[in-house]
């Protein structure tokens, strides 16, 4: 698909926050298990992990349950989403450090994080190179990075099928067009690779599935593949 990117707001609209919080509540456990499956090794005791664009926080909350001796933080630009994350934290009785901020300005010192995660957030970011530069700054030399997002150039058939199911599931919801808007604002692998070269960022690998863009660092299955 050769469509031009249509930028999406960095913040989720107020009327759709409840919708996306519920979706994250349904999918957070599976996403956390996916992180475990992708990583060759589990989180070590004392690891400090940041989830960028955490939304309602369900992914790091489940990871905190799986690995209670690591420390997980969730960062989001939306105060309303962080409020949802606090509710999920209280409901699950799992502590989670929550921070307000954007991916382009991570509130951590240089070389201080063991891992950075980001799930379906980068399409909100209009300067992905600035975000990846920040990730490069805050990660330790042996730190790990895992980003998964949509790819705007996914096959047209997959785009139509995914969007049809989404619109059917949220037929009467204000978030009915949310998936379409997210895919239309997503980045492609060639765009990210060109940005990495332009900025001299060499630690990241860029991979694709039929529908997703994956950017990683320090994860063996991608570094070796």
Buried (B, 14 or more C-beta within 10 A) or exposed (E): EEEEBEEBEBBBBEEBBBBBBBBBBEBBBEBBEBBEEBBEEEBEEEBBBBBBBBBBBBBBBBBBBBBEEBBBBBBBBBEBBBEBBBEBBEEBEBEBBBBEEBBBEBEBEEEBBBBBBBBBBBBBBBEBBBBBBBBBBBBBEEBBBBBBBBBBBBEEEBBEEBBEEBBEEBEEBBBBBBBBBBBBBBBBBEBBBEBBEEEEBEBBBBBEEEBBBBBBBBBEEBEEE
